[in-house]
Amino acid sequence: MPDGAQPQGNGQTARSEQSPKPSAAAPIDRLVEVVDALPGGSVILTTVEHVLNWGRASSIWPLTFGLACCAIEMMGAFAGRFDLDRIGVIPRATPRQADLIIVAGRATIKIAPIVRRLWEQMPEPKYVISMGSCATCGGPFYYDNYSILKGIDTVIPVDVYVPGCPPRPEALYEGVLKLQEKIKAEPFLRRRAGLAAPA
Amino acid sequence: MALRTEELILNMGPQHPSTHGVLRLVVTLEGENVVDVAPDIGYLHSSVEKMMEYRTYIQSISLADRGMDYLAALANEMALLRAVETLGKIETPQRAQWLRTLFLELQRIASHLVWLGTWCIDIGATTVFLWCFREREKIIELMEKSTGGRLHYVYFRPGGVYEDVPEGWTDGVLAFCDDFAQRIVEYEGLLTANPIFEVRTKGIGILPRATAINLGASGPVGRASGIDFDVRKAFPYEKYAEVEFDVPVRQEGDVFARYQVRLEEMRQSMRIIRQCVAKLPAGEIRAPKVPITLRLPKGEIYTRTESPRGDLGIYLVSEGGEHPYRVKIRAPAFSNLYALTEMMRGWKVADVIAILGSIDIVLSDVDR
């Protein structure tokens, strides 16, 4: 689904319900409504969204949230051989300046509220990549374990799951590229203005 | 008129680029000076010891790879298997022992490279991070050709190793050693005589020898404080008694001493690797007749190995079944972290990062 409204994980609410859309009184949203109402206006909006999405997808700045072993492969992906900087991915230390959180590694129950708080501190539009089997589903720490969460999607909604234990840096690369595809397909302006997404 | 001063309690939370994992430090500051540091751990507790009670010994090997110290996966496997093989009186063939020693030292270099890269990027030397990871990619390629894994190997088995190394693999190892010898010179050239690096590390975060002994610091942290103890020399295992190597010890106990100890350890590891390649015999790589569902005789044992972090001990209790009754892991990073408060008192906030990186903790080892 382009606007990411599908529920993910166990008993999740859809993403659009979790962060309420900004008030339609914002000037940009009024402009979008006006243009949409014009004959042929959706063509203009689609083109503008195309350009904006291209800009957003080409400069995804993640908050590095390296928890365990997957963090080492994530560091390897940022390092020289599998340079993620080539596709515009620069790690930021603070969630306020990040638009992606790569949850790399196993999340314990103790760190679950921290992850949730970090995710909530990120400004919209934000995305989550769950890197590795542990963040996806609990991984090798699923059975007989009292402390590891069975997937980070029990706490935050995830956009892209990258399986592996740990996933190769190329696999994380593919996850980021898939996220780029997802971003490029979003009706960004129209969703902001609360208009119906194109069929 | 005196300035009113107050102590500030600063939370270096579990998410911070410089805590090398999910460690929370509650730092009490008087201006910029650190008065007290309270580490808050447990954010990565993976209940490994409990899980091992429900796993067979071979299944526990894959758990040891990941759940303890993920940077030195083979060292964890070795620790677990040393306990298993000693309790079960399993003899490993000669070739397997030489291969294990070789792999363990390659793992030591890889672990120290991650330490150097991440510590240097914490204190601001970004280039070293890229260089270290470039070298580490070479080691990982060698590991992948023989074990199949980049970070987690599950290569050691009770009685030996899983598969023999491919043709020409040892030539690759020697080529790496020749190349790496020059790379260490490059790292030293960038760091050791660098005045900024010296100001940030010399004389900072001193851990006196007596305190280090009392708090149980081991590994490079202990050796930088003057404790001349290395499990490879004191309680040799595998082929460490038959290779020549020096154990670097420094007396100053500061951050610079720990850096020097680890750099020298990388050189000594190369020395051991060359000897292993030269002396590698032909033969079996796995003891015959070790069943997959291994049952150990009833008993308990404590064995120790030298992981890149320090003295890694395993206390294994077996009741004669397929699963161990209890596995207690003596984690070196846990004890080294305990010495953190002593090391940090009195220094400045910027030094907190340098000191924390220099003890080379891996939170998975601390929390298990």
Interface residues (C-beta under 8 A of the other chain):
Chain A: L63 T64 F65 G66 L67 A68 C69 A71 I72 E73 M75 G76 A79 G80 R81 P91 A93 G105 R106 T108 K110 I111 I114 L118 P140 F141 Y143 D144 N145 Y146 S147 I148 C165 P166 R168
Chain B: G13 P14 Q15 H16 P17 G21 V22 G42 Y43 L44 H45 S46 S47 K50 M51 E53 Y54 R55 S62 L63 R66 G67 Y70 L71 V114 G117 T118 F129 L130 F133 R134 R136 E137 R150 L151 H152 L363 S364
